[in-house]
Amino acid sequence: MELKRVLKNYHYQITLNELYVMNHKEEGWEISYNSLLYLDLIKLIPLCTGSLLADKLGISKAAVTLKVNELIKQGLVVKIQSEQDKRVFYLKISEDCEPYYKQYEKALTRSVENIEKKYSLEERKIFSDILQDIQDEYIRVMENEE
């Protein structure tokens, strides 16, 4: 099926981009692919906590705590205490990670700009709806496969 092939290729290209950035990092920025996964999740999950990461990854809170502490020690993640509940700490990527995300955002922004030039608002809405449907179904199936 064409759609399935295109989606797989898209995922492949995103993965390659992350591996390329990881392997062509700034001097002094040593990071594993596993660490990059954590950074991506922390960047993308609003009000991210260690417990939320453990839940999303399906691993123990202790394992997440070890990894997060490693990222904090490397200066890649910071903890921010909740103002509403002082027992809660949110995770945020540090400013040291911003060059990586600027590179990613540059590629994404250029892609979106090209799509906006090429396709009508109605076509882009249909495309967005289709992607949302794929995402929703993918998540539903993955959560029910346990």
Secondary structure, DSSP 4 states (H G I P E B T S, - for coil): -HHHHHHHHHHHHHHHHHHHHHHTPPTT----HHHHHHHHHHHHSTT--HHHHHHHHTS-HHHHHHHHHHHHHTTSEEEEE-SS-TT-EEEEE-GGGHHHHHHHHHHHHHHHHHHHHHS-HHHHHHHHHHHHHHHHHHHHHHHH--
